[in-house]
């Protein structure tokens, strides 16, 4: 007798729920969730639970693989084809966007705290958008804070401060409520560490990193831990004395914690170190600099931060800082976490790696269209509201997310489509001479700038006359064509015979341009991480650098340059 599990409908249900789960949880679907849905839809299968688990696990693994390799939009497409009902409810429930903070507080204070070692990446924009939205949602404020106390591993770029502030405003539509620069507030951190040393919350350690780690892992104190506060203050003075003989790496200030804590990273964690690399803002004014966990903890308290939103990879930072707050009798901010976001088309968002590649000549600059920087997104023509809606739709989840650029592109289409003018661009153009027996009834052709938005107005072409030359795309050549908005024609090797201005049959409609009303143009497009250039002719029009247009049959593009000979250079955005 055939088992219930041999029923093809059961196999279809398993696949449907697995695809649905992968879509809802961004390529991280789980077997247990799908199993629950199967039992809900087919309760009689509970007696086959053991065998069902194996089938579901296989289907879930396959669905997650598809999501991570081909993108969530591909999963969505499969569901639209195989089980459209699976999209009608569950996905809508999943995409609720950014929910209010617990308790719906008012007057909240949040911060976005980048290291200014370069301009923003797409990854940075998540912090800008989420924190700004929470601040607006709860009648609060958001601080732009430059955590710039590391001059060695991630040295600040002096240009990045202004760039990040400007990009913040571009993304949100308003300036940050406050701008704080850590390097300019060093006296506050140094005053607090002296308090911590005096109260024996901290001590100066001269052990080597390897020796300390060995002791830490054994839950044993290092010799420096038992020194008096007086001795530690003397050591602190020596750390700050350029003539004291201590160099980078010779001493650190550690926060005294419980050595039996389960997580070794929390045991007597480092708070400040000697760092003699000059700072681009304050030069060599300071010799001892706080590490991020200490500087950020102190500054959050000083600025009255109520909520922190950060990546789940920084949970250890939260634990370290919480220990310090407890020692000082402070209340740690409410903390929310998000998981990692991977965009298939980009390898990562590392600013340091991008800077290295730019310096090596791999990329032309921060606005190179192949990079995941805000500068590149702006140059290509993305609207800030598209980036905002993308992050807000994802909301907050600790699950690692894998998405395709098509997802961001879909948000951008919604943002720009209704107000983007249309123009004609002909690739690989061929020329044909018009033969007309009747004249066009007016002096010009009037073409809409947007087919569905009459408020944008019209663009005018000179009316074609007998003997004028038109240009069409090589791939469009065939005997009978409809020149869009103009006439039915018959093509020969060198002519275009006008048959009628009215549409007479179902022949192919093609876009075209009048040779006398066009000019050379170029479109840069990224293909397999290489910039390729397509040449052609564009109708004459007055455009400004940065303006986004839509070319028929090509897609959206932004005018990024005008060559010395007047040739416009566009960068392809998306279709």
N, C-alpha and C positions, 0 to 999 in steps of 0.2 A: 504494500500500500504506500502510495506517495505521501511524503511528509507535507505538513502545512507550509514548510519553508521552501518547497519546490514550486509553489505557486508563483508564476511570473509577476503577479500583482504585488506580492510581498517584496520581490527583488526591486521592483520599481519604487515602492515606498521607502525601502532602505536607501536607495540612491537619492531620492528626493530629499529625505530628511538629512542625509549626509551633506549634500550640496547646500541645502538651506543653512545648516549649522556652520559650515565653512564660511559662508557669506556673512552670517551674523557675527561670527567671532574672528573675522579677518584672517582666515587661513589657519586658525588654531581650534578647529572643531574637536569635540570630545565624544568618545564612544558613549559614555553614560548619558549624556544629554540626548543623543539620538535614540538610545535604548528606551529612555523614558517616553519619547514621542511615539515610538513604535508600540509600546505597551498601551499608551493612551488611545491610539488609533486601532489597534488590533489586540485587545486584551487576551484573546484566546491563545496568543503566542507565548504567554508566560511559562507555560509548561515546557517550552523549547528554549528557555533562557540561555542555557549553556551554549547550544549550537548557534543561537541567534547572535550572541556576543561576538563570536568569531567572524560571522558574516558582516556585522556592522563595523567592526574594527577595520576590516579590509576596505570597506566602502569609505569610511571616514579618512583613512590614510590616503586613499586615492583622491578624495575631494580636497583635502588639505594640500596635497602635492599640486593639483591643478591650480588652486588658488595662489600658491606661492610661486609657481613657475610661470603661469599664464595670466595671473591677475584676477582680482575680484570681479571685474567687469565680464570676464569670460565665464565665470561661475554664474553670474546674473543672466548672461545670454543663454547658457544651458538650461537654467530654470525657466526662462521665458519660453523656451522651445519645448521642454519636456513636462514642466509642471508649473505653469504660470500662477496657479492658485497659491503656491508656496511663497510668492513674493507679496501677496496682497496684504498679509497681516503681520507675520513674524518679523520681516525686515523693517516694516514701519515701526514696530515696537522697539526694535533694536536701535534705530536711528533717531533717537529722541533728542540728540544734540546735547548741549551743555546744561546740566541741571543746576538749580540753585545750590548754594552751600548749605550744609546741614544747619538747621535752626534759622535759616534765612536772616542772618545778622545784617545790621546796617553799619555804615561807617568803617567798613573793612579796609585794611591796608595790605596790599600785595606788592611784590617786587619782581621785576625781570632783571636778572643779574648776569649778563654775559661777560666773558673775558674779551676785552677789546683787542684781540690779536689779529683782527681782520673784520671785514663787513659781515653782515648777517647771512646765514644760510637758510634754506627752507626749514631746517630743523629748529633754528632759533625762532622763526616766526611763530611756531606753536606756542612758545612761552609768552610772546608779545600778545598774541590774540587771546589766549585763554585767560591770562592775568587781567588784561584790559577788559574783557567781557565780564569777568567776575566783579571787577571794580565798578563797572557801570551798572551791573545787575543789582548790586548791594549798596549803591550810593556811597562808594568808597573812593579810594585813590590807588594808583599804581606808580611805583617808583622805578625809574630806570637807574640801576646801580651798576657801575663798572667795577667788577672784581678784578683789579689789575695789579695785584701784589706779587705776581710771579714774573720776574724779569728774565728767568733762565730757561725754563721749559717752554713757556708760552709767552714770550716777550710781547708787551703791548705795542700796537702800531699807532702812532700819534694821529694818523688820519682817521682811524677807525672810530674814535670817540664821536666826532661830528657826523660821520657816515651812519653809524648805528642810530644816533638820535634822530636823524632825518628819515631813516628807513622805518623807525618806530612810528613816526608821525604819518608816513605814507601808508603804513599798514592799518593804522587805527583811525586815521582822520583827525587826530589831535595829538598835541605834545604830551609827554609824560607829566604827571602832577609834580614830581620832583626828580631831579637828577643828582645822584650821589656818586662821587668818585673815591674809591677806597684809598688810593695813594695820597689823596689830599687830606685824609682823615687819620693818618698814622698816629698822631699824638693820642687819640682816643684809645687805640688798640694797645699802645705801649703803656698807657696809664693803667689799663685794665690788667695787663699781664703782671705789672708790678704788684697790684693788689692780690692777684692769684698766687704769686710767689710768697708774698708776706703772710698770707693766710694758709700757706702750705697746700693750696689746691694745685700748685704747679711747682716744678723743679727743673733745674738745668742739668741736662744729661750730656756727658762727653763720651759715652760708650760708642763703639762702632756700630753701624747698623746691623751687621751680622751677629755681633756679640749680644746686642740687645734682643734681637729676634730669638736667639737661642734661649735666653733667659725667659723672655715673654712666653714662648711656647711651653716652657716648663712651669709657668705660673710663678716664677721666682723674681724677686726685685733685683734691679741692677744696683751696683754700689752707690750710685748717685742719689738714689731715692731716699736714703736715710740721712742726707745732709740737712742741716738746720736751715731755716729761712734766711738767717744772716749769711751763711756760706753761699746759698743760692743767689742772694742779691749781689754778692761780690762776683759770682760767676756771671750774672746778668750784665753787670757793668763791664766785665771783660769781653763779653760777646759784642757789646756796642763800641768797644774801644779799638779803633783801627790799629793802634800800636800795641794791642794786648797779645798779639801772637797767634790768635785763633783765626783760622781761615774758613772758607765755605765748607760745610760738612763736619767741622770739628765739634760743634755743640748744637743742641736743640733744646727748646723748652717743651717739657711734656706735661700734660694734664694728668694728675694723679687719680687713678680709678681703681676699681677692685680687680686685682690680678687674677681672681678666679672666674671672671666673666667668661661665659662659654665662647664668645666671639673674640679671638685673639686680637683683631683689629681695634677693639675698644679698650684694650689694656694699655694704660699710660700712653695715650695717643699723642703724636707730635703736634704742637701748636704754633711754634715760631722757629725760624732757622736763620743762620747767617747767609746773606745773599749779597754779594758785592758787585754784581752786574748792574751798571747804572740804569736808572729808570728814565724813560723818555720824558716824563713830566717833572719829576722832582730830582733827577740826577742821582748823586751819591749822598743825598741828605741823610738817608737812613742806611744802617748796616744790617739790622735785624728786621726781618719781615714776617708777618703772620702767614701761616698756611691758610688755605681757603676755609677749612672747617672752623678755625678760630675766628678769623676776620668776619666771616659771614654770620656766625653766631652772635658776635658782639654787635655788629651793625644791625642785624634784624631787631635786636632789643632796643638799640638806640633810636631806631626809626619807627618803633611801635608797630612792626609788622604783625598782623594777626593771622595770616594764612600764607602758607608756602605751597606752591605747586611745582613739583620737580619729578625727574625721571626716577623709576624704581631702582636704577643702578646707584642712586644716592641714599639708599636706606641706611647704610652704615654712617653716612654723614649725619643723618637725623639722629641716630642713636648716640653718636659722639656728642653732638651739640646738646641733646637732651640731658646727658650726664652733667655737662657744664652748667646748664640752666638750673638743674636741681641743686648743685653745689652752691650756686649764687642765690637761690631762692627766687628765681625768675620762673615765669610761665612760658613754656615753649609754644610757638604758634601751631595752630591746627595745620596738619600736613596732608596733602593729597599727592598721589603718584600717577604717572602714566608709564606705559610700556614703550618699547622702542618702535619707531616707525621706519620701515624700509620701503623705499620707492624703487621699483624694479629697474628703472632706467638709470639709476645712479648707484655707484658703489658705496657711497657713504657721504657724510656731511662734515668731515674733518676739515676745519679751517687751516690747520697747520699743513695737512697734506695738500690742500689746494694751493696754499701759498708756495709750497715747495715746487709744485708742478708749474705754477705761473713763472716763478723765477727760473726754472729750467727751460722755459719756452714751450712747454707742452700746451699751455693755454695762453691766449692773447692778453688776458686780464680777468679781473673779477666778474666782468659782464660777458665773458665768453658764453655763447649760447649752450655749450655743453655742460656747464657747471650748474649745481643746484643752489646758486646764490640768489638772494633777493635782487641784486644788481642785474643778474642775467634774466630773471623773471620779468623785471621791469623793462629791460631793453627789448625783450621779445614781445612785450605787449600784454602781459597778464594784468588783470585788474586787481587791486588790493582786496576788494570785496569777494573775489573768487577764492583767494587764499584764506580769508577769514571764514567763509562759509564751509570750506573744506575741513578746517580744523574744528569748527563748531559742530559740524555734523558728526565727526568722529567722537567728539566729547572727551570724556576721561575714562580710560580703561587701562588696567595694568597689563592687559594682554599685549604681546608683541604683534604689531600690525604690518601686513605686507600689502601694498597697493601699487597700482599702475598709474602713470601720469595721465592716463585716460580719465581717471577719476577727477583729478584736478582740472583737466581740460574741460570736462563736462560742466564743472562749476563756472569756468571762465566763459564758456559759450553762453550760459544763462546771464552772465554779468554784462557781456559786451555785444551780443548779437543784435539786439534791437536798435542799437545806435551806431553801428559800424557801417560806413559807406561802402558801396560796391563799386568796383572798377574792373575794367577788362585788362587782362594780361595774356598775351599770346606767346606760348613757348614754341621754339623752332618754327618761326613764322614762314609762310610762303606767300608770295604776292600774286594776285590776279587782277587784271584790268576789267573794270565794270563796263558792261555794254547795256545801255538803257534805251528804250524807245520812248518811254514816258518819264517825266520828271517827278521827283518827290514833291508832294503838294506844298511843302513849306521850305523855308530857307535853312532849317536845321532839324536835327533829330533831338528829341527831348527824352532822356532816359532817366528813370528814377534812381536816386542815390541808394534807396532801399526799397525792395519790392513790397514790404509790408508796413512801412513807416513813411507815409506821405509828408509828414511834418519836416522831414529832412530835405525835401525839395528835389530838384532835378539837376542833372548835368547835361550840357548841350554839346552836340557834335555838329560840325558843318554837314549839311545834307549832301550825300554822295551824288556826284554828277557823272554823266557819261564820260568815260575815259579816265576817271579816278582809279587809284589803286587801293585795293583792300588787302588785308592780311589775315590769314586763318592758320590754325595750327596744322602742321604736317599730318598728324594722326587723324585729322578730321576730313582729309581729302576724299571725296567721292563725287559721283556725277551730279547728284541732286542734293541740295542743302537748303535749309532755312537760315538766313542770316538773322540772328535774334533782333527783334524790334525793328526789322527793316523789310526784307523781301525773300521770296523763294527764288533760287538761282540754279542754273545749270553750269557746271564747271567744265572747262576744257584745260588744256595744258597751260594756257596763258590768259584766259578770260573767265569772267563770271557774268553770264547772260541773265539779266533780270527778267523773270517770267511774270510775276505779279507781286504787288506789295502786300496783298492779303494772303493769309495762309490758305493754301489750296489742297494740301494733302498731309500725310503723316511723316513726311521726310524729316531727317534729323535736324534739330535746332542746334546751331553752334554759335559760340561767341566769336567776335571778330573785331577788328579795328580798322579805321581809315588810316592809310599810311601817312597822309599829310597831317593827321591829328594824333600822332603817336611819337614815342621816343624810345630809345634803348633803355632797358632796365635789367636788374639782376635780383635774384632771390637766393639768399643763403639758406640752406637747409641741412640739418644734422641727420646724417645717415650712418648708422653703425659707429657712432662717436667720432665721425669725421665730418667736417664742414664741406659740403659740396655746393657749387654755384650753378644755378640754372639761369640762362640768359633768354631774353625775349624782348617783346615790345609792349609798352603800357600806353594807354590813352593819355593824352596830355591832361594834367591836373595839377593843382597847386596843393602840395602837402608839406607839412612841417615834420622835422625830425621828431620821432617818438609817436607819430600818429599811426593808429592801427586801421587797416583796411581789410576788406575781404575780396579776394580775387575769385571770380567764378571758376569752378572746377579745380581750384587749387586749395583755397582755404584762407584763413586769417594770417596776416603778416604785418610787421611793424617796420616803418621807414627808419632805418638806423644810420644811414650815411648818404651823402650826395658827393659823388666824385667831382674832381676839378672840371671835367667836361660836361657836368650837369647830369650824369647818369645816376638815377636813384638806386640805392641798394637797400633791399628789404630783407628782413630775417623772418623766416617762416615760423608761425606760432603753432597752429594746429588746424585741422579741418573743421 
